[in-house]
Structure formats: C-alpha cells, structure tokens
Amino acid sequence: MYPEYQSIDETIYSIDPTNIVRKKKSPLAAIFFLLVGAGLFVINYVVPSIYSSPNLSSAILMIGTILGLIGAIKLLVALYGKSAIPVYKPSGEQLKRYELFFDTTYRDAVNKYVKAGDFDSLLHLPRNASSAILVVIYKTSTGDILLAQVLEYVPYHHKPVTDTLVFTKSDYTLSESLA
C-alpha cells in the first residue's frame, strides 16, 4: 500500500548528522553513587565505634553496597546504553518528542497537513485516544527545527506512511503548543 519507510526514531541521527547529534547522559551521578558507596565501606572500617557495633556495621555495609551497585549500573548505562538525547547542534537545544493520535477517517487530511508543514491545521483536527494514525514530532523549544512523520497502526506496531520530514522555522506553521 505504501512504500517502505524507516521510522523517525531509527533515522533521526542520520537525517542531518552535522546538525542533529546524539548527546549521552552524564556519568557524574553514577560516579557520585560509587564514591559514596566506597566511602561508606572505608568509614565502616576506619571508625572504631562503627565496626565494633555489628548492627551498625552491617547497616552501613548494606547501604554502601546498594549505593555502589546503583552507581555501577548507572555508569554502565551511561557509557554503553542507548539512552541518548537528540540535540540540535547549532542552538544546543534538545529535540523534544511529541505524539499526536488521530482516527483513520482523518488519514488524508493528516498526511496533507504534515507534508505541507501546516501544523496549526493539524492541531485543529479532532484527536483520538485510539492509536490508528500517529504523528511523531521532534521539535526544539524555540522551533528552529521540526521533524515529523506520519505512522499508521497495523497489527502490533506503527508503520511509517511518510518519510521523515524536516522543517526549518520558516517552512512550517505552528502557533500553539504541542503539549
């Protein structure tokens, strides 16, 4: 029925690799948890009044172990996980993801408005709680760039029915908030 398109979530970083970049989460919180956990282990064995009390010593060791494990997991996720935030490099802004759902009766209108960049008209269409037609939008807070794609529900997943469309501030109309 439609040509095969890739999902916007799969292609967001390859659309404009010089301007849309992947920003990894900072590992500072993970390092903090690891240091606090290790610090509790050291304090447990350095302060005589703590290691002489078995209950207090066990509690501090347990808390230190839990914090150390949380820190290790957070560090592994930050370094090797796929959790990244798309950032528009020229302005340094994060691209926020929005989802709009519509009924299948509005399929043609949704496709027309998205392809034309007329998001004001799109927002005036009645929205639906069902997930028949999905419009995924990535947009910076200032609106310097907007990426959009229309997807249609086929059993068990949403299938893209348009290519990922990229609009600069002058290429689209959106006067109200997407939230």
N, C-alpha and C positions, 0 to 999 in steps of 0.2 A: 504494500500500500504506500509506504513512504520509503525514501532512500535510507540507507543505514547511516546514522549519525552517532557520534560519540557524545557521552554525557558531559555537561558543562563541568561537573566535578572532576572528571577524568582529564579534561583538556585545559583547565583554567591556567595552568602554568606554561603551557606550550602555545597559547594563543598569541601572546606578546611577551616573550621571555625577557626582554630588556626592561619592560615596564611593570610587569606583574611577577613578583618574586615570592618565594616561599620563606617565611620567617619562622624559624624554630623557636620554641619556648625556651626561656632562660633556665639554666640548671641551678641558679642561685638558691632557690628554695630547697631543692634536693640536697645541695651541699650543706645548707644550714641544718637540715634534719640529721644528716650524717654526723656533722660536727657535734651537735647537741647530744646525740646518742653516744658517740665516742666519749664526750666529756663526762657523761653520767657514769660510764664504765670506769673512767680514770678517778673520778671523785669517790666512787664506791670503794676503791682500793687504797686511796691516799688518805682519806679522812678516817681516823681510827674509830670514832664513835659510830660511824655508819657500818663498817664491816664487822664490828663487834656485835651488832644487833642483827640477828638473822632475818627477821621480818622486814626491817627497813632495807637491808642489803638486797634481799630478793626483789622487793618492790622497785628499787632503783635500777637493778639489773634488768627487770622486765620492761620498765619504761624505756630504758636505754636501747634494749633490743628492738622494741616496737618502733621507736623513732629511727633507729638505724635501718631497719627493713623498709620503712616508708621512704626514707631518703634514698636507699639503693634502688627501689622500684621507680621512684620519680626520676632519678638520674638516668636509669636505663631508658625510660620512656622519652625523656628529653633528648637524649643522644641518639637513640636508634628507632624511636617510634615515628609513626607517620603523622603525628599531630603537629600540623603546621598551620600558620595563618597566612592567607594571601594578602599581600601588601602591594599597593600601587606605588612604585618606587619614586616617580617624580615628586609626589607630595608627601610620601612616607605614611599615607593613611591605610588603615586596614580596610579590606573589602568585606562588607557585612552581607550575609546571605539572607534572602527573603524568599518565602514560598507563598504563592497565591493559587488557590484552588477554584476551579470553575466547573460547571456542569457541561456535559458533552454537547448540549444544544448551542453553546456559545463557541464551539471549536473554531469555526471560520472567523468569527469576529476576534477571538483571542489571537489567532495566527496573524490576522491582518494588522491589528494594533501593535503587536510585538515587533513584527517585521518593519513597520513604519516608524517605530520609536514613539508611538503615541500612548504613553503610559497613563496620562490623565484619563483618556477614554477607557483604557483597560480597567482602571480602578473604579469606574462608574458602572461597569458590568456587575450584575448580581453575583456575589461569591457564594460558594457552596462548601459545605463541610465534607462532602464526598471528594474523593481524590481522582476523579475521572480525568480532568485536564489540570496539569500542574505547570505553573510558570515559575522558573527558578531565576532569581535576580541577584547578582552580586553588584554592590554599589558602595562607593566611598561616601563619607558623611557630607562632603562638600559637593558631591555629584560630578566630580571631574571625569569619572569614567563609570559606565554602567554596562554590565554584561547580562544577557538574558537568553533564555532558551525555553521553548515550549515542549512539554513531555505529556504523553498520553498513557493512561493506565492500561496495560494489558495484563492478563493474569500473572500475579505475583511480583510485578515490578513496573516502574515507569519507563517507557521507551521514548527517546528523543524523536520529535517530529520536525524539528528545525535544527539548523546548525547553531552553534553558539554565536550570538550577535553581539558586537562590540559597538558601543555608542560613546562618543565624547559629549561634553556638556552641551554643545550646540546642535547635536544630532538627535536629541530626544526631548520630549516634553514630560515633565513630572513636577507639578506644583505642590502636591501634598505628600505627606509622609507615607511610606510603605508599611510601617508598623501597625 
